[in-house]
Amino acid sequence: MKGILISIAGIPRSLSDFVPDNGLALLASCLLKNNIDVKIFDFNLPSIFDDIYDKNVKNFLEKFSKKVFIDGKKP
């Protein structure tokens, strides 16, 4: 048997929308243990910014996320 698990949150509302879906990973592991071949398609990708937000918003979000998540500073 084969299965497909799909993750799509729609329009991203926060940066956490881009964190991989642990629930799908857990479900996939259970299916694999039961001899079900499964694939995960995760469409919550940062590249979706190009399709949804204009350049100014995208630049702001990139700077903000770097400041908070990489540099460890407060917003």
PDB file of N, CA, C, O and CB in Angstrom:
ATOM      1  N   MET A   1       0.843  -1.168   0.000  1.00  0.00           N
ATOM      2  CA  MET A   1       0.000   0.000   0.000  1.00  0.00           C
ATOM      3  C   MET A   1       0.894   1.239   0.000  1.00  0.00           C
ATOM      4  O   MET A   1       2.010   1.212   0.519  1.00  0.00           O
ATOM      5  CB  MET A   1      -0.963  -0.006   1.218  1.00  0.00           C
ATOM      6  N   LYS A   2       0.389   2.325  -0.589  1.00  0.00           N
ATOM      7  CA  LYS A   2       1.130   3.582  -0.638  1.00  0.00           C
ATOM      8  C   LYS A   2       0.256   4.712  -0.115  1.00  0.00           C
ATOM      9  O   LYS A   2      -0.972   4.648  -0.173  1.00  0.00           O
ATOM     10  CB  LYS A   2       1.608   3.886  -2.076  1.00  0.00           C
ATOM     11  N   GLY A   3       0.913   5.746   0.396  1.00  0.00           N
ATOM     12  CA  GLY A   3       0.183   6.896   0.898  1.00  0.00           C
ATOM     13  C   GLY A   3       0.934   8.187   0.643  1.00  0.00           C
ATOM     14  O   GLY A   3       2.152   8.196   0.465  1.00  0.00           O
ATOM     15  N   ILE A   4       0.186   9.275   0.630  1.00  0.00           N
ATOM     16  CA  ILE A   4       0.766  10.614   0.477  1.00  0.00           C
ATOM     17  C   ILE A   4       0.230  11.477   1.610  1.00  0.00           C
ATOM     18  O   ILE A   4      -0.974  11.506   1.863  1.00  0.00           O
ATOM     19  CB  ILE A   4       0.424  11.245  -0.934  1.00  0.00           C
ATOM     20  N   LEU A   5       1.132  12.179   2.292  1.00  0.00           N
ATOM     21  CA  LEU A   5       0.752  13.136   3.331  1.00  0.00           C
ATOM     22  C   LEU A   5       1.130  14.522   2.821  1.00  0.00           C
ATOM     23  O   LEU A   5       2.261  14.743   2.386  1.00  0.00           O
ATOM     24  CB  LEU A   5       1.455  12.814   4.714  1.00  0.00           C
ATOM     25  N   ILE A   6       0.183  15.451   2.877  1.00  0.00           N
ATOM     26  CA  ILE A   6       0.412  16.789   2.331  1.00  0.00           C
ATOM     27  C   ILE A   6       0.225  17.816   3.436  1.00  0.00           C
ATOM     28  O   ILE A   6      -0.736  17.754   4.203  1.00  0.00           O
ATOM     29  CB  ILE A   6      -0.546  17.082   1.141  1.00  0.00           C
ATOM     30  N   SER A   7       1.158  18.764   3.509  1.00  0.00           N
ATOM     31  CA  SER A   7       1.068  19.859   4.475  1.00  0.00           C
ATOM     32  C   SER A   7       1.037  21.178   3.714  1.00  0.00           C
ATOM     33  O   SER A   7       1.968  21.512   2.982  1.00  0.00           O
ATOM     34  CB  SER A   7       2.260  19.825   5.485  1.00  0.00           C
ATOM     35  N   ILE A   8      -0.054  21.921   3.902  1.00  0.00           N
ATOM     36  CA  ILE A   8      -0.150  23.255   3.321  1.00  0.00           C
ATOM     37  C   ILE A   8      -0.989  24.109   4.267  1.00  0.00           C
ATOM     38  O   ILE A   8      -2.141  23.786   4.556  1.00  0.00           O
ATOM     39  CB  ILE A   8      -0.777  23.215   1.874  1.00  0.00           C
ATOM     40  N   ALA A   9      -0.405  25.186   4.738  1.00  0.00           N
ATOM     41  CA  ALA A   9      -1.074  26.030   5.723  1.00  0.00           C
ATOM     42  C   ALA A   9      -1.830  27.184   5.076  1.00  0.00           C
ATOM     43  O   ALA A   9      -2.540  27.919   5.763  1.00  0.00           O
ATOM     44  CB  ALA A   9      -0.066  26.572   6.709  1.00  0.00           C
ATOM     45  N   GLY A  10      -1.688  27.348   3.778  1.00  0.00           N
ATOM     46  CA  GLY A  10      -2.303  28.500   3.126  1.00  0.00           C
ATOM     47  C   GLY A  10      -1.383  29.699   3.248  1.00  0.00           C
ATOM     48  O   GLY A  10      -0.161  29.553   3.210  1.00  0.00           O
ATOM     49  N   ILE A  11      -1.953  30.870   3.392  1.00  0.00           N
ATOM     50  CA  ILE A  11      -1.146  32.085   3.508  1.00  0.00           C
ATOM     51  C   ILE A  11      -0.452  32.081   4.860  1.00  0.00           C
ATOM     52  O   ILE A  11      -1.116  31.983   5.892  1.00  0.00           O
ATOM     53  CB  ILE A  11      -2.021  33.365   3.336  1.00  0.00           C
ATOM     54  N   PRO A  12       0.878  32.186   4.874  1.00  0.00           N
ATOM     55  CA  PRO A  12       1.598  32.168   6.154  1.00  0.00           C
ATOM     56  C   PRO A  12       1.246  33.371   7.019  1.00  0.00           C
ATOM     57  O   PRO A  12       1.201  34.504   6.541  1.00  0.00           O
ATOM     58  CB  PRO A  12       3.103  32.132   5.912  1.00  0.00           C
ATOM     59  N   ARG A  13       1.000  33.111   8.284  1.00  0.00           N
ATOM     60  CA  ARG A  13       0.662  34.176   9.232  1.00  0.00           C
ATOM     61  C   ARG A  13       1.818  34.472  10.187  1.00  0.00           C
ATOM     62  O   ARG A  13       1.876  35.546  10.786  1.00  0.00           O
ATOM     63  CB  ARG A  13      -0.583  33.795  10.030  1.00  0.00           C
ATOM     64  N   SER A  14       2.731  33.519  10.324  1.00  0.00           N
ATOM     65  CA  SER A  14       3.897  33.724  11.183  1.00  0.00           C
ATOM     66  C   SER A  14       5.034  32.851  10.674  1.00  0.00           C
ATOM     67  O   SER A  14       4.823  31.944   9.869  1.00  0.00           O
ATOM     68  CB  SER A  14       3.568  33.397  12.674  1.00  0.00           C
ATOM     69  N   LEU A  15       6.228  33.131  11.147  1.00  0.00           N
ATOM     70  CA  LEU A  15       7.388  32.361  10.700  1.00  0.00           C
ATOM     71  C   LEU A  15       7.297  30.904  11.126  1.00  0.00           C
ATOM     72  O   LEU A  15       7.890  30.033  10.490  1.00  0.00           O
ATOM     73  CB  LEU A  15       8.665  32.976  11.242  1.00  0.00           C
ATOM     74  N   SER A  16       6.559  30.634  12.200  1.00  0.00           N
ATOM     75  CA  SER A  16       6.427  29.247  12.650  1.00  0.00           C
ATOM     76  C   SER A  16       5.645  28.390  11.648  1.00  0.00           C
ATOM     77  O   SER A  16       5.687  27.162  11.721  1.00  0.00           O
ATOM     78  CB  SER A  16       5.740  29.205  14.014  1.00  0.00           C
ATOM     79  N   ASP A  17       4.934  29.029  10.718  1.00  0.00           N
ATOM     80  CA  ASP A  17       4.236  28.268   9.679  1.00  0.00           C
ATOM     81  C   ASP A  17       5.208  27.514   8.779  1.00  0.00           C
ATOM     82  O   ASP A  17       4.805  26.600   8.060  1.00  0.00           O
ATOM     83  CB  ASP A  17       3.372  29.198   8.837  1.00  0.00           C
ATOM     84  N   PHE A  18       6.484  27.891   8.814  1.00  0.00           N
ATOM     85  CA  PHE A  18       7.482  27.256   7.962  1.00  0.00           C
ATOM     86  C   PHE A  18       8.261  26.149   8.668  1.00  0.00           C
ATOM     87  O   PHE A  18       9.160  25.548   8.080  1.00  0.00           O
ATOM     88  CB  PHE A  18       8.438  28.292   7.452  1.00  0.00           C
ATOM     89  N   VAL A  19       7.922  25.882   9.919  1.00  0.00           N
ATOM     90  CA  VAL A  19       8.565  24.790  10.652  1.00  0.00           C
ATOM     91  C   VAL A  19       7.971  23.478  10.144  1.00  0.00           C
ATOM     92  O   VAL A  19       6.752  23.368  10.012  1.00  0.00           O
ATOM     93  CB  VAL A  19       8.369  24.942  12.214  1.00  0.00           C
ATOM     94  N   PRO A  20       8.812  22.485   9.859  1.00  0.00           N
ATOM     95  CA  PRO A  20       8.278  21.209   9.369  1.00  0.00           C
ATOM     96  C   PRO A  20       7.232  20.624  10.318  1.00  0.00           C
ATOM     97  O   PRO A  20       7.335  20.758  11.537  1.00  0.00           O
ATOM     98  CB  PRO A  20       9.412  20.207   9.174  1.00  0.00           C
ATOM     99  N   ASP A  21       6.243  19.986   9.745  1.00  0.00           N
ATOM    100  CA  ASP A  21       5.116  19.439  10.492  1.00  0.00           C
ATOM    101  C   ASP A  21       5.518  18.132  11.183  1.00  0.00           C
ATOM    102  O   ASP A  21       5.595  17.086  10.539  1.00  0.00           O
ATOM    103  CB  ASP A  21       3.910  19.207   9.557  1.00  0.00           C
ATOM    104  N   ASN A  22       5.774  18.195  12.495  1.00  0.00           N
ATOM    105  CA  ASN A  22       6.172  17.002  13.257  1.00  0.00           C
ATOM    106  C   ASN A  22       5.071  15.950  13.281  1.00  0.00           C
ATOM    107  O   ASN A  22       5.352  14.753  13.328  1.00  0.00           O
ATOM    108  CB  ASN A  22       6.543  17.388  14.686  1.00  0.00           C
ATOM    109  N   GLY A  23       3.827  16.393  13.250  1.00  0.00           N
ATOM    110  CA  GLY A  23       2.716  15.453  13.257  1.00  0.00           C
ATOM    111  C   GLY A  23       2.726  14.556  12.024  1.00  0.00           C
ATOM    112  O   GLY A  23       2.468  13.356  12.115  1.00  0.00           O
ATOM    113  N   LEU A  24       3.026  15.152  10.870  1.00  0.00           N
ATOM    114  CA  LEU A  24       3.100  14.347   9.648  1.00  0.00           C
ATOM    115  C   LEU A  24       4.278  13.388   9.704  1.00  0.00           C
ATOM    116  O   LEU A  24       4.178  12.253   9.236  1.00  0.00           O
ATOM    117  CB  LEU A  24       3.214  15.250   8.413  1.00  0.00           C
ATOM    118  N   ALA A  25       5.387  13.832  10.269  1.00  0.00           N
ATOM    119  CA  ALA A  25       6.564  12.962  10.389  1.00  0.00           C
ATOM    120  C   ALA A  25       6.251  11.768  11.293  1.00  0.00           C
ATOM    121  O   ALA A  25       6.630  10.638  10.984  1.00  0.00           O
ATOM    122  CB  ALA A  25       7.776  13.755  10.947  1.00  0.00           C
ATOM    123  N   LEU A  26       5.567  12.014  12.396  1.00  0.00           N
ATOM    124  CA  LEU A  26       5.182  10.932  13.304  1.00  0.00           C
ATOM    125  C   LEU A  26       4.216   9.963  12.623  1.00  0.00           C
ATOM    126  O   LEU A  26       4.363   8.745  12.720  1.00  0.00           O
ATOM    127  CB  LEU A  26       4.544  11.505  14.582  1.00  0.00           C
ATOM    128  N   LEU A  27       3.231  10.526  11.935  1.00  0.00           N
ATOM    129  CA  LEU A  27       2.280   9.683  11.215  1.00  0.00           C
ATOM    130  C   LEU A  27       2.984   8.849  10.148  1.00  0.00           C
ATOM    131  O   LEU A  27       2.689   7.665   9.987  1.00  0.00           O
ATOM    132  CB  LEU A  27       1.184  10.542  10.575  1.00  0.00           C
ATOM    133  N   ALA A  28       3.912   9.464   9.420  1.00  0.00           N
ATOM    134  CA  ALA A  28       4.661   8.738   8.386  1.00  0.00           C
ATOM    135  C   ALA A  28       5.464   7.592   8.998  1.00  0.00           C
ATOM    136  O   ALA A  28       5.529   6.506   8.423  1.00  0.00           O
ATOM    137  CB  ALA A  28       5.603   9.698   7.629  1.00  0.00           C
ATOM    138  N   SER A  29       6.075   7.826  10.161  1.00  0.00           N
ATOM    139  CA  SER A  29       6.863   6.755  10.791  1.00  0.00           C
ATOM    140  C   SER A  29       5.976   5.578  11.185  1.00  0.00           C
ATOM    141  O   SER A  29       6.385   4.424  11.053  1.00  0.00           O
ATOM    142  CB  SER A  29       7.603   7.290  12.031  1.00  0.00           C
ATOM    143  N   CYS A  30       4.768   5.859  11.666  1.00  0.00           N
ATOM    144  CA  CYS A  30       3.832   4.778  12.018  1.00  0.00           C
ATOM    145  C   CYS A  30       3.402   4.002  10.776  1.00  0.00           C
ATOM    146  O   CYS A  30       3.301   2.776  10.806  1.00  0.00           O
ATOM    147  CB  CYS A  30       2.592   5.350  12.737  1.00  0.00           C
ATOM    148  N   LEU A  31       3.153   4.719   9.694  1.00  0.00           N
ATOM    149  CA  LEU A  31       2.763   4.050   8.451  1.00  0.00           C
ATOM    150  C   LEU A  31       3.896   3.180   7.921  1.00  0.00           C
ATOM    151  O   LEU A  31       3.665   2.058   7.471  1.00  0.00           O
ATOM    152  CB  LEU A  31       2.354   5.082   7.393  1.00  0.00           C
ATOM    153  N   LEU A  32       5.120   3.700   7.977  1.00  0.00           N
ATOM    154  CA  LEU A  32       6.275   2.928   7.505  1.00  0.00           C
ATOM    155  C   LEU A  32       6.469   1.652   8.323  1.00  0.00           C
ATOM    156  O   LEU A  32       6.799   0.601   7.774  1.00  0.00           O
ATOM    157  CB  LEU A  32       7.545   3.783   7.566  1.00  0.00           C
ATOM    158  N   LYS A  33       6.262   1.750   9.642  1.00  0.00           N
ATOM    159  CA  LYS A  33       6.396   0.566  10.499  1.00  0.00           C
ATOM    160  C   LYS A  33       5.357  -0.499  10.161  1.00  0.00           C
ATOM    161  O   LYS A  33       5.544  -1.680  10.453  1.00  0.00           O
ATOM    162  CB  LYS A  33       6.267   0.962  11.968  1.00  0.00           C
ATOM    163  N   ASN A  34       4.267  -0.065   9.543  1.00  0.00           N
ATOM    164  CA  ASN A  34       3.210  -0.996   9.146  1.00  0.00           C
ATOM    165  C   ASN A  34       3.264  -1.315   7.652  1.00  0.00           C
ATOM    166  O   ASN A  34       2.261  -1.666   7.031  1.00  0.00           O
ATOM    167  CB  ASN A  34       1.844  -0.419   9.503  1.00  0.00           C
ATOM    168  N   ASN A  35       4.474  -1.179   7.098  1.00  0.00           N
ATOM    169  CA  ASN A  35       4.740  -1.541   5.699  1.00  0.00           C
ATOM    170  C   ASN A  35       3.907  -0.761   4.685  1.00  0.00           C
ATOM    171  O   ASN A  35       3.526  -1.291   3.641  1.00  0.00           O
ATOM    172  CB  ASN A  35       4.493  -3.004   5.507  1.00  0.00           C
ATOM    173  N   ILE A  36       3.630   0.496   5.003  1.00  0.00           N
ATOM    174  CA  ILE A  36       2.939   1.370   4.056  1.00  0.00           C
ATOM    175  C   ILE A  36       3.950   2.390   3.557  1.00  0.00           C
ATOM    176  O   ILE A  36       4.485   3.180   4.334  1.00  0.00           O
ATOM    177  CB  ILE A  36       1.692   2.074   4.714  1.00  0.00           C
ATOM    178  N   ASP A  37       4.204   2.366   2.264  1.00  0.00           N
ATOM    179  CA  ASP A  37       5.139   3.306   1.647  1.00  0.00           C
ATOM    180  C   ASP A  37       4.475   4.680   1.625  1.00  0.00           C
ATOM    181  O   ASP A  37       3.376   4.835   1.093  1.00  0.00           O
ATOM    182  CB  ASP A  37       5.548   2.845   0.196  1.00  0.00           C
ATOM    183  N   VAL A  38       5.139   5.668   2.199  1.00  0.00           N
ATOM    184  CA  VAL A  38       4.516   6.987   2.326  1.00  0.00           C
ATOM    185  C   VAL A  38       5.492   8.084   1.920  1.00  0.00           C
ATOM    186  O   VAL A  38       6.699   7.976   2.133  1.00  0.00           O
ATOM    187  CB  VAL A  38       4.028   7.219   3.766  1.00  0.00           C
ATOM    188  N   LYS A  39       4.951   9.126   1.339  1.00  0.00           N
ATOM    189  CA  LYS A  39       5.731  10.314   0.973  1.00  0.00           C
ATOM    190  C   LYS A  39       5.074  11.519   1.634  1.00  0.00           C
ATOM    191  O   LYS A  39       3.851  11.585   1.759  1.00  0.00           O
ATOM    192  CB  LYS A  39       5.814  10.498  -0.594  1.00  0.00           C
ATOM    193  N   ILE A  40       5.913  12.481   2.058  1.00  0.00           N
ATOM    194  CA  ILE A  40       5.408  13.731   2.620  1.00  0.00           C
ATOM    195  C   ILE A  40       5.715  14.850   1.634  1.00  0.00           C
ATOM    196  O   ILE A  40       6.851  15.001   1.185  1.00  0.00           O
ATOM    197  CB  ILE A  40       6.039  14.026   4.026  1.00  0.00           C
ATOM    198  N   PHE A  41       4.698  15.627   1.303  1.00  0.00           N
ATOM    199  CA  PHE A  41       4.874  16.826   0.489  1.00  0.00           C
ATOM    200  C   PHE A  41       4.557  18.024   1.373  1.00  0.00           C
ATOM    201  O   PHE A  41       3.416  18.209   1.797  1.00  0.00           O
ATOM    202  CB  PHE A  41       3.961  16.800  -0.795  1.00  0.00           C
ATOM    203  N   ASP A  42       5.576  18.836   1.647  1.00  0.00           N
ATOM    204  CA  ASP A  42       5.429  20.000   2.514  1.00  0.00           C
ATOM    205  C   ASP A  42       5.504  21.252   1.651  1.00  0.00           C
ATOM    206  O   ASP A  42       6.568  21.604   1.141  1.00  0.00           O
ATOM    207  CB  ASP A  42       6.522  20.019   3.632  1.00  0.00           C
ATOM    208  N   PHE A  43       4.364  21.923   1.494  1.00  0.00           N
ATOM    209  CA  PHE A  43       4.303  23.117   0.659  1.00  0.00           C
ATOM    210  C   PHE A  43       4.433  24.407   1.463  1.00  0.00           C
ATOM    211  O   PHE A  43       4.199  25.490   0.927  1.00  0.00           O
ATOM    212  CB  PHE A  43       3.010  23.132  -0.114  1.00  0.00           C
ATOM    213  N   ASN A  44       4.799  24.310   2.725  1.00  0.00           N
ATOM    214  CA  ASN A  44       5.004  25.489   3.571  1.00  0.00           C
ATOM    215  C   ASN A  44       6.459  25.926   3.456  1.00  0.00           C
ATOM    216  O   ASN A  44       7.245  25.741   4.385  1.00  0.00           O
ATOM    217  CB  ASN A  44       4.629  25.191   5.061  1.00  0.00           C
ATOM    218  N   LEU A  45       6.808  26.497   2.331  1.00  0.00           N
ATOM    219  CA  LEU A  45       8.190  26.855   2.035  1.00  0.00           C
ATOM    220  C   LEU A  45       8.379  28.366   2.043  1.00  0.00           C
ATOM    221  O   LEU A  45       7.485  29.103   1.627  1.00  0.00           O
ATOM    222  CB  LEU A  45       8.610  26.279   0.684  1.00  0.00           C
ATOM    223  N   PRO A  46       9.531  28.834   2.511  1.00  0.00           N
ATOM    224  CA  PRO A  46       9.789  30.281   2.480  1.00  0.00           C
ATOM    225  C   PRO A  46       9.698  30.884   1.081  1.00  0.00           C
ATOM    226  O   PRO A  46       9.421  32.076   0.949  1.00  0.00           O
ATOM    227  CB  PRO A  46      11.153  30.564   3.050  1.00  0.00           C
ATOM    228  N   SER A  47       9.922  30.094   0.042  1.00  0.00           N
ATOM    229  CA  SER A  47       9.838  30.630  -1.317  1.00  0.00           C
ATOM    230  C   SER A  47       8.423  31.082  -1.674  1.00  0.00           C
ATOM    231  O   SER A  47       8.229  31.783  -2.668  1.00  0.00           O
ATOM    232  CB  SER A  47      10.308  29.586  -2.315  1.00  0.00           C
ATOM    233  N   ILE A  48       7.433  30.685  -0.868  1.00  0.00           N
ATOM    234  CA  ILE A  48       6.065  31.122  -1.116  1.00  0.00           C
ATOM    235  C   ILE A  48       5.930  32.636  -0.914  1.00  0.00           C
ATOM    236  O   ILE A  48       5.001  33.257  -1.430  1.00  0.00           O
ATOM    237  CB  ILE A  48       5.090  30.372  -0.194  1.00  0.00           C
ATOM    238  N   PHE A  49       6.881  33.230  -0.148  1.00  0.00           N
ATOM    239  CA  PHE A  49       6.878  34.684   0.032  1.00  0.00           C
ATOM    240  C   PHE A  49       6.855  35.412  -1.301  1.00  0.00           C
ATOM    241  O   PHE A  49       6.183  36.434  -1.439  1.00  0.00           O
ATOM    242  CB  PHE A  49       8.093  35.120   0.838  1.00  0.00           C
ATOM    243  N   ASP A  50       7.583  34.896  -2.280  1.00  0.00           N
ATOM    244  CA  ASP A  50       7.651  35.543  -3.592  1.00  0.00           C
ATOM    245  C   ASP A  50       6.284  35.615  -4.263  1.00  0.00           C
ATOM    246  O   ASP A  50       6.005  36.549  -5.014  1.00  0.00           O
ATOM    247  CB  ASP A  50       8.628  34.801  -4.493  1.00  0.00           C
ATOM    248  N   ASP A  51       5.443  34.638  -3.996  1.00  0.00           N
ATOM    249  CA  ASP A  51       4.132  34.593  -4.631  1.00  0.00           C
ATOM    250  C   ASP A  51       3.074  35.390  -3.883  1.00  0.00           C
ATOM    251  O   ASP A  51       2.051  35.753  -4.464  1.00  0.00           O
ATOM    252  CB  ASP A  51       3.683  33.173  -4.760  1.00  0.00           C
ATOM    253  N   ILE A  52       3.304  35.669  -2.602  1.00  0.00           N
ATOM    254  CA  ILE A  52       2.265  36.283  -1.773  1.00  0.00           C
ATOM    255  C   ILE A  52       2.559  37.738  -1.410  1.00  0.00           C
ATOM    256  O   ILE A  52       1.674  38.591  -1.484  1.00  0.00           O
ATOM    257  CB  ILE A  52       2.090  35.483  -0.511  1.00  0.00           C
ATOM    258  N   TYR A  53       3.802  38.017  -1.020  1.00  0.00           N
ATOM    259  CA  TYR A  53       4.125  39.340  -0.495  1.00  0.00           C
ATOM    260  C   TYR A  53       4.907  40.174  -1.496  1.00  0.00           C
ATOM    261  O   TYR A  53       5.663  39.645  -2.311  1.00  0.00           O
ATOM    262  CB  TYR A  53       4.913  39.213   0.791  1.00  0.00           C
ATOM    263  N   ASP A  54       4.714  41.496  -1.422  1.00  0.00           N
ATOM    264  CA  ASP A  54       5.514  42.359  -2.291  1.00  0.00           C
ATOM    265  C   ASP A  54       6.933  42.473  -1.739  1.00  0.00           C
ATOM    266  O   ASP A  54       7.220  41.994  -0.641  1.00  0.00           O
ATOM    267  CB  ASP A  54       4.866  43.763  -2.423  1.00  0.00           C
ATOM    268  N   LYS A  55       7.802  43.100  -2.496  1.00  0.00           N
ATOM    269  CA  LYS A  55       9.232  43.136  -2.165  1.00  0.00           C
ATOM    270  C   LYS A  55       9.504  43.801  -0.812  1.00  0.00           C
ATOM    271  O   LYS A  55      10.367  43.336  -0.067  1.00  0.00           O
ATOM    272  CB  LYS A  55       9.997  43.874  -3.257  1.00  0.00           C
ATOM    273  N   ASN A  56       8.787  44.878  -0.481  1.00  0.00           N
ATOM    274  CA  ASN A  56       9.023  45.580   0.789  1.00  0.00           C
ATOM    275  C   ASN A  56       8.690  44.699   1.994  1.00  0.00           C
ATOM    276  O   ASN A  56       9.448  44.652   2.962  1.00  0.00           O
ATOM    277  CB  ASN A  56       8.191  46.868   0.844  1.00  0.00           C
ATOM    278  N   VAL A  57       7.565  44.010   1.929  1.00  0.00           N
ATOM    279  CA  VAL A  57       7.175  43.129   3.033  1.00  0.00           C
ATOM    280  C   VAL A  57       8.159  41.970   3.143  1.00  0.00           C
ATOM    281  O   VAL A  57       8.567  41.599   4.243  1.00  0.00           O
ATOM    282  CB  VAL A  57       5.732  42.597   2.832  1.00  0.00           C
ATOM    283  N   LYS A  58       8.533  41.406   2.013  1.00  0.00           N
ATOM    284  CA  LYS A  58       9.484  40.290   2.008  1.00  0.00           C
ATOM    285  C   LYS A  58      10.812  40.711   2.632  1.00  0.00           C
ATOM    286  O   LYS A  58      11.367  39.976   3.449  1.00  0.00           O
ATOM    287  CB  LYS A  58       9.712  39.777   0.571  1.00  0.00           C
ATOM    288  N   ASN A  59      11.333  41.885   2.260  1.00  0.00           N
ATOM    289  CA  ASN A  59      12.598  42.364   2.822  1.00  0.00           C
ATOM    290  C   ASN A  59      12.494  42.564   4.328  1.00  0.00           C
ATOM    291  O   ASN A  59      13.410  42.203   5.068  1.00  0.00           O
ATOM    292  CB  ASN A  59      13.018  43.674   2.150  1.00  0.00           C
ATOM    293  N   PHE A  60      11.375  43.141   4.788  1.00  0.00           N
ATOM    294  CA  PHE A  60      11.179  43.343   6.221  1.00  0.00           C
ATOM    295  C   PHE A  60      11.176  42.002   6.958  1.00  0.00           C
ATOM    296  O   PHE A  60      11.841  41.854   7.983  1.00  0.00           O
ATOM    297  CB  PHE A  60       9.863  44.102   6.484  1.00  0.00           C
ATOM    298  N   LEU A  61      10.427  41.026   6.437  1.00  0.00           N
ATOM    299  CA  LEU A  61      10.340  39.725   7.096  1.00  0.00           C
ATOM    300  C   LEU A  61      11.678  38.997   7.117  1.00  0.00           C
ATOM    301  O   LEU A  61      11.998  38.318   8.092  1.00  0.00           O
ATOM    302  CB  LEU A  61       9.303  38.863   6.408  1.00  0.00           C
ATOM    303  N   GLU A  62      12.458  39.132   6.057  1.00  0.00           N
ATOM    304  CA  GLU A  62      13.781  38.501   6.031  1.00  0.00           C
ATOM    305  C   GLU A  62      14.705  39.122   7.076  1.00  0.00           C
ATOM    306  O   GLU A  62      15.419  38.402   7.773  1.00  0.00           O
ATOM    307  CB  GLU A  62      14.407  38.627   4.634  1.00  0.00           C
ATOM    308  N   LYS A  63      14.698  40.453   7.190  1.00  0.00           N
ATOM    309  CA  LYS A  63      15.537  41.127   8.194  1.00  0.00           C
ATOM    310  C   LYS A  63      15.068  40.783   9.607  1.00  0.00           C
ATOM    311  O   LYS A  63      15.878  40.512  10.493  1.00  0.00           O
ATOM    312  CB  LYS A  63      15.511  42.660   7.983  1.00  0.00           C
ATOM    313  N   PHE A  64      13.750  40.797   9.803  1.00  0.00           N
ATOM    314  CA  PHE A  64      13.182  40.491  11.111  1.00  0.00           C
ATOM    315  C   PHE A  64      13.538  39.066  11.537  1.00  0.00           C
ATOM    316  O   PHE A  64      13.969  38.845  12.669  1.00  0.00           O
ATOM    317  CB  PHE A  64      11.657  40.675  11.089  1.00  0.00           C
ATOM    318  N   SER A  65      13.359  38.101  10.632  1.00  0.00           N
ATOM    319  CA  SER A  65      13.637  36.709  10.990  1.00  0.00           C
ATOM    320  C   SER A  65      15.116  36.484  11.274  1.00  0.00           C
ATOM    321  O   SER A  65      15.458  35.703  12.161  1.00  0.00           O
ATOM    322  CB  SER A  65      13.179  35.778   9.877  1.00  0.00           C
ATOM    323  N   LYS A  66      15.993  37.149  10.541  1.00  0.00           N
ATOM    324  CA  LYS A  66      17.434  37.034  10.809  1.00  0.00           C
ATOM    325  C   LYS A  66      17.749  37.583  12.196  1.00  0.00           C
ATOM    326  O   LYS A  66      18.485  36.968  12.967  1.00  0.00           O
ATOM    327  CB  LYS A  66      18.260  37.787   9.729  1.00  0.00           C
ATOM    328  N   LYS A  67      17.182  38.747  12.503  1.00  0.00           N
ATOM    329  CA  LYS A  67      17.434  39.391  13.797  1.00  0.00           C
ATOM    330  C   LYS A  67      16.988  38.490  14.958  1.00  0.00           C
ATOM    331  O   LYS A  67      17.715  38.329  15.939  1.00  0.00           O
ATOM    332  CB  LYS A  67      16.705  40.751  13.870  1.00  0.00           C
ATOM    333  N   VAL A  68      15.804  37.913  14.842  1.00  0.00           N
ATOM    334  CA  VAL A  68      15.232  37.129  15.937  1.00  0.00           C
ATOM    335  C   VAL A  68      15.781  35.706  15.986  1.00  0.00           C
ATOM    336  O   VAL A  68      16.189  35.236  17.048  1.00  0.00           O
ATOM    337  CB  VAL A  68      13.724  37.088  15.808  1.00  0.00           C
ATOM    338  N   PHE A  69      15.795  35.013  14.840  1.00  0.00           N
ATOM    339  CA  PHE A  69      16.106  33.589  14.842  1.00  0.00           C
ATOM    340  C   PHE A  69      17.585  33.272  14.656  1.00  0.00           C
ATOM    341  O   PHE A  69      18.040  32.210  15.081  1.00  0.00           O
ATOM    342  CB  PHE A  69      15.329  32.916  13.774  1.00  0.00           C
ATOM    343  N   ILE A  70      18.334  34.153  14.041  1.00  0.00           N
ATOM    344  CA  ILE A  70      19.758  33.882  13.826  1.00  0.00           C
ATOM    345  C   ILE A  70      20.618  34.670  14.803  1.00  0.00           C
ATOM    346  O   ILE A  70      21.511  34.113  15.442  1.00  0.00           O
ATOM    347  CB  ILE A  70      20.157  34.221  12.386  1.00  0.00           C
ATOM    348  N   ASP A  71      20.348  35.972  14.919  1.00  0.00           N
ATOM    349  CA  ASP A  71      21.149  36.809  15.815  1.00  0.00           C
ATOM    350  C   ASP A  71      20.709  36.700  17.271  1.00  0.00           C
ATOM    351  O   ASP A  71      21.445  37.108  18.168  1.00  0.00           O
ATOM    352  CB  ASP A  71      21.075  38.253  15.373  1.00  0.00           C
ATOM    353  N   GLY A  72      19.515  36.154  17.518  1.00  0.00           N
ATOM    354  CA  GLY A  72      19.024  35.952  18.880  1.00  0.00           C
ATOM    355  C   GLY A  72      18.628  37.223  19.595  1.00  0.00           C
ATOM    356  O   GLY A  72      18.644  37.271  20.825  1.00  0.00           O
ATOM    357  N   LYS A  73      18.269  38.262  18.844  1.00  0.00           N
ATOM    358  CA  LYS A  73      17.867  39.532  19.449  1.00  0.00           C
ATOM    359  C   LYS A  73      16.353  39.592  19.594  1.00  0.00           C
ATOM    360  O   LYS A  73      15.623  38.832  18.957  1.00  0.00           O
ATOM    361  CB  LYS A  73      18.372  40.722  18.609  1.00  0.00           C
ATOM    362  N   LYS A  74      15.895  40.506  20.440  1.00  0.00           N
ATOM    363  CA  LYS A  74      14.459  40.696  20.616  1.00  0.00           C
ATOM    364  C   LYS A  74      13.905  41.526  19.457  1.00  0.00           C
ATOM    365  O   LYS A  74      14.604  42.371  18.897  1.00  0.00           O
ATOM    366  CB  LYS A  74      14.156  41.382  21.976  1.00  0.00           C
ATOM    367  N   PRO A  75      12.644  41.275  19.105  1.00  0.00           N
ATOM    368  CA  PRO A  75      12.043  42.043  18.007  1.00  0.00           C
ATOM    369  C   PRO A  75      11.960  43.487  18.367  1.00  0.00           C
ATOM    370  O   PRO A  75      11.482  44.295  17.571  1.00  0.00           O
ATOM    371  CB  PRO A  75      10.661  41.520  17.658  1.00  0.00           C
TER     372      PRO A  75
END
